Amino acid sequence: MGLDDMKKKAQDLGEQHGDKLREGADKAGESAKDKLGHEEQVDKVVDKGKDYIPGEE
């Protein structure tokens, strides 16, 4: 399996499970805010990261 195959597989999984990925990003953001504070910055990073998750939001 080459890099192109792995990339395609990751994209397919992202499209199939984008809702779970976005949910996980939100949970990770909440955890980071609890531990680090900086709520506004964490929210910006989480939102930007979710822009890269394929599928519908």
N, C-alpha and C positions, 0 to 999 in steps of 0.2 A: 504494500500500500504506500503510494507516494504522498508527497505533501498536498498535491492537488486533490487527491482522493480524501485525505483527512479533512481538508478545508471544506469540501463539499459535504462530507458527513456531518461536520460541526454545524454548517449552515442549515442542513436539513433538520437536525435535532433542535436547533434554535427556533426554527419555524414551527416545529411540532410542539415544542414545550416552552415557547416564549413567555407564556403566562407564569409558569413556575419560575423561570429565570428572573422575571421582573419582581415576583414575590420574594425570591431569595435576595435580590439586590436591596429591596426595601428593608428586609430583616437585618441584613448586614449593616445597612445605614443606621438603623435604630440602635444596633449594638455599638457601633462606632460613636454615635452621639452620646450614649450612656457612659462609655468609657473615656471619651476624649473631650466631650463638649463640642464646641464649634459647630453648632447645629446648622447654621446657614451654609457654611462651606461643605459640610457632609451632604446636605440636601442637593447642592449644586453638582457635586461629584456623582452622586447616585443618579440624578436626572440625566446627566451627560452619558453615563455608562449605559443607562437604559435606552438611549438613542441608538446604540449599536446592537441591540437585541432585535433580531428579525421577527416578523409577524405583527399582528395587530396589537395595539395598546388599548 
